[in-house]
Amino acid sequence: MRKLGLTALLLIFCISSAAFAQEATPAFCGDLSQDDCAILQKSQDAMKTLDSVSFDLSVNATATNVPDMTEPVTFSVTGNGSFSGLTALPAHNMTTPSTDYSQALTNVLDNLDGDLSLTVNLPPEAVQQDPSVPSSITLQIRLVDGIGYINTDTLKPLMGDSSSASSFQGWYGLDLANLVKAAMQQMPDMFNSMMTPGMNPMAYAQQFSDPDFLKQFVTIQRTDSGGGDTATFETTVDLGALMSSPEFQDMMRQQMQTQGQSMSEEEMQRGMAMSEQMMQGMTVTIDEEIGISDSFIHSVHGTFAFDASGMMAMMTPEASSSGASATQEVPPTINADFTISYSNFNSAPTISAPEGATVIPYQSLLSMMGSGMNPSGNTSGAMTAEAPMESPMATVEPTTAG
């Protein structure tokens, strides 16, 4: 039953994503006018030409009726960053059933550069309960020329005062691109085997891009006055309605059969009914602000509402079937929203490697991975470093941002 629930959540993610990120399918227009639909289609075409962009983001979440908490629990994230090399990503390859996920990963590492800084503000209740927990945590990471970097200085509040923690200073990097390529050479099916058998998210997204089907659980409307520099479109996905649709349930059943699950038809029907109940009252709303002159997406704002009543009933089926109350506690509710604002379209600042960063040779991690997969000491089939290393660490030459 647990796998059935996970399958449902993954498929829901695939389908709801298709309503918002439709690079490989026609824009979903619902009941919009032809002029408004043309704005969406032009935006979709324009976004395919976007090679670099900067962004700012914020996420806020509030959970109420949390057990052992007298007040709502709040959580927030703020951040900014940029990407470049987007047009070099062969995203169209993800639409074929024979997708090679390992190759897709190496394409991203080879072509994409990114810079991201995030600050996570933890719930005050958690900080009050444990003085060692910091009120906020900042994460700074970069991806440049296939090397992933992380700033350990901003993580000091998490690392404590131990001697091993104090030995880390500044930026550290790992050659992710060459690590993945070396791992692929020695274990060609490693990354593909991590995917659920028969699961191709983009293939499912395309399969369920039929406007008549989407109208059953997706609505879209233009919400601005029409006189400004941008057009705003609000898209709402009713995940409960999606989960109860016969087409979606047929897809879930096919997925479970592909996984080779030994479930009777009765067990499968009961599991899908439980998953459907879990998603009742769960909606996602997305507002996209599109530039009239450049057709780029200037901002995305989303809200998410989840009532845990269905989930609690699903977790206590014996109480529900007997008519008894599963718990006297009020079911928790979660409300979250996020905003991403974009700028510097095709003119984002150059992303450079941090000056003086210490780069860990990928061969050392490759050897550790090989040893971990062979705890008995048998090295047959283990991943091994291709070349000897003179030292465990190396320092990159300082670079200057453009």
N, C-alpha and C positions, 0 to 999 in steps of 0.2 A: 504494500500500500504506500510506503514511503516513496518508492521510486515513481509510482503513479503521480503522486503529488508533485514531486520534483519535475517530472515530465510536463505536467500541466503548467507549472510556473514558467518553465523555459519556453514552452510554446506560446503562452500568453505574452511573454516578453518579445518573442519574434513577431507576433502579429501586431501588437500595439506599436512596435518600432516601425513597422511597415507604414503605419498611418502618418508618421512624422518624418522619417528619413527614407525618401522614395527615389533614390538616385537611379535605380534600375527599372522603375515602373512609372507609368503616367501619374501625374499629380492627382490626388484624390480631391475632388471638388464638391462632392455632395450635392446640395441644392443651390450652390452659388451661381451667380449670373455668369454669362460668358466672359464679360470683362474681368470680373474678379478671378475666374478660373485662369484666364490668360496671365494674370499677375503671378499666380502660383507656378504656372508652367515656366514662365520666363525666369523666375527665381530658381527653380530647379535646374534649369540649363546654366544659369550664371554660376551657381555654386559648384558646378563641375569644373569651372575655369579657375576656381580659387586655389592658389598655390600656397599663400602664407596669410596669416591672420593673427591678431592679438585678441585677448579676451579677458574679461573680469567675471568672476562668478561668486555667487553666494547661495548657501543652502541653510534653511532653517527648519527645524522639526520640533514638534511638541507632542508628548505622549501624556494623556490624562488617564486617571484611574489605574495607575501603575501599582501593583502590589507592594506594600510596605512603604509607599510614598504618599505623604499627605498633600503634596502640591504637585502640579504638572511638572514633568521633566522636560527641560529644554536642551537643545543641541544645535550648534551652528558651525558653518564652515565658510570661510571667505578665502578668495585666492585670485590669482591672475597668472597670465602666461602667454605663450605664443607657439605657433607651429609653422613649419615651412616644409616644402617638398610634397605637398598633398597631391598635386597633379601627377606625380610619379608613381603613386600607389595604384596598382592594378586592381581596383575595387571590383571591376566587372568580372574578375575571375571567381569571386565569391558567389556568383549566381548559378554556377554549374554544379550538378550533383556530385561530380568527381573532384570537388575542391581538395587541393593538397594544402592542408592547414599549416604544415611545417614550412612550405614554400611561401605561403602568405605571410607568415611571421617573419621570415628572413627578408621579404620585400619591404615590410614596414621598417625593420631595423636598418636596412641599407639605405632607404630613401627619405625617411622622416626624421626631422630634427625638431626637438621640442624643449620648452622651458616652462616649468610649473612651480609655483609657490603656493602652498596651502596653509592656512591657520585653522586649527580645529579648536573650538571653544567647548570644553567639556561641561556637563551639567553641574551646577553649583553643589547639588546634593552629593554627587560623587566626590567632589573635592573636600567637602566638609567631613565626610565619613573617613577619608584617608588623607592625612596631611601630606603624604609623600606624592600624591597625585597632583600634577601641575594643572592650573586652571586652563591653560591653552598649550597647544603643541604646534610648532611650525615645521612643515616639511618642504624642503627645496630639492627638486630633482631636475635633471636635464638629460636629453638624449642628443648626442652630437656624433655624426659619422659612425653610428653603430655602437658607441660607447655610452653606457648609462652611468650617470653621476648622481651622488647624493651628498648633501652637506651635513656632516655629523655634528657640527657646532650647534645647529638649531635643535638637535635631538638630545642634548645634554640633560635636560630635565627628566627624560625617560631612562637614560643610561645609568643614572645614579652616580655615586662617588667612588666606585671600585677602581682599582688600579688599571684593570683592562679597559674600562670605559674611558679613563683619562688619557689613555694612549692614542685614542682616535681624535684627530684634530683636522678641521678643514674638510675639503672635498675628497671623496674617494670615488673611483670609477671602476667599471668592469666592462670588458669588451664583449658585449652581449651578442653582437652579430657573429663574430667568429666562434663564440661559445656554442651558439645554436647550430652553426654550420658544421662544426666538428662533431657535435652530438648527433646530428643527422647522418653524417658519414658512417659513424659507428653503430648507430641504432636508427635506421631510416624510418621506421614506423612509430617512433617514440611519441611524436606529437599527434599524429593521426589517431593513435590508439587511445589518446586521452579523451577524444570526442565520443559522445554517445553514439553507438553503432546506428547507422541509418539517419542520423540527425544532421541536416544541413539547414541552419537557420535562414540563410538567404533564400534557399529554394522554397522553404515554407512561406517566407514573406512574399515571394512572387506568386506562389500558388493562391494565397489569400489576398490578392490585390484587386479582386473583382469589385468594382464600385457597388454593385447591387448587394454583395455580401457585406461589405464594410458598412453600408448604411444601416445594417441591423444593430450595430453597436457603436458606430462612430458618427458624430455630427460635427459640422464645421460651419462657421459663420464669420462674416467680416464685422468687426466691432468698432472700427474707427469712423469718424465723420466723413472721411473721403476728401478732405481739403488740405491735408498736410503732405509732408515729404515722405511719409511712410504709410503703409497699409498694414493693419493688424488683423490676423485671422486666429480665431479661437477654435481649437479642436478638442473634443471631449470623447474619451473612450470609456464605455461602460463595460468593465471587465466581467461583471456578473452576467450580463447579456451575452458577451462573447463566450463565456464558459458554458452557457446553456444551449448554444446553437448546435444543431445536429451536425453541421459541417466540422465544427471544432472538435466535437466528441468523436466523430469518425476519425479525425486525424490523430487524436490521442490513442484511440484503439489500434490504429495502424502502427503508431510508434511503439506501443507496448509489444505488439507482435514482432516488430523488427528486433526489439531487444531480446526476444526469446523468453519472455516472462511466462512461467507456468501458472497462469491465473485462469480460473473458470470464468465463463461469461457472467455469472452472478457476482463473483468477486470484483470483476472489472466494472460492472454497472454500479455496484455499491461504492467502489472507490471513486468513480467519476462523480457520483452524486455528492459524496463528501467534499470533493474538490470544488464542485459547483457551489455548495453551501458556503465554503470558506471564502469565496470571492464575492458573495452578495454584499452590496453596499460599498464596493470598492471602485472608485472612479479615478481617472487621470485626466487633467485638463492642461492643455498646452496653448500658450499665446505666442505666435510668431510675428515679429515686426519686420516687414520687408521694405527695403528702400524702393521708392518709385523710379528713381533715375538709374540706379546701378543694379537693382534686382537682387542684391545680396541680402541675406538675413542679418539684420542689425541686432536683434535681441530675441531671446527665447525665455519665456517665463512659464513655469509649470507648477501645478498644485496637485497634491495627492491626498486622498482621504480614505482611511481604512478603519472600519469598525470590526473589532475582534469577536463579535458575538458569534458569527458563523464559525470561526476557527475554534472557539471554545466548545461549541456544540459538536463540532467534528471530532475534537479530542476526547469527548466523553459521550460516545454513542450509546453506552448502556444507560446513562441517565436520561438521555433524550427519548429513547425507546420506551422507557418505563413511565415517562411523564414527570419524573422527579427533577428537581432543580439541580443542575450539575455543580453549581457553586452560588453562594450568596453574594459574591463580589460582583461589582458592576464591571462589565467587559471593558478592557482598555480600548482607547481610540488613539489613532495616530494621524496627525495632520502635518504635512510637510510642503514646503514650496522651495523652488530654486529659480534663480535668474542668471542668465549668461548674456553678457553684452559683448559684441564684437566690434573691432575697429582695425585700422591699418590693413584694409583689404589689399592683398597682393603687395604690401609694402611694410610688412612687419620687420622689426629690428633683427639684424643678423644674430643668430644663436651660436655662441662660441663656447668652447670647452672652458671650464673654470681655470683660472691661472694657478699653476702649482699643484694641480690635482694629482693625487696618488692613484695610479691605475693598477689594479690587481690583475696579473696575467690570467687569461681565461684557462690556460692549461692547468693551473693549480686547482681551480674549482672543478674542472673536468675530471681530474684525478680523484678528487673527493667524492664526486658523484659516482664514479666507477667503484670506489671502495665501499660506498654506502649500499650499492646494489649487490655487493658480494660480501656480506659479513662473514661468510665461512672462510674467506681467504682465497677462494678459487677465483682467479682473474680471468677465466675463460668467458668471453663475451662482455667483459667489463669495459667501460669507457676509459681510455687512457690518454694522457697528454701526448701530443705528437712531437713535441720538441723539448729538450732539456732546458731548464731555467737556471740562469746564473744567480738570480736573487728572487725572493718572493714578491717583491713589489717593484714598480717602475714609476717614474714621474713624467708626466707629459710636459712638453715645452709650453711655457706660458703663451696664451693667445689674447688678442685684443678684440673686443667686440666691435663690429662695424657700426 
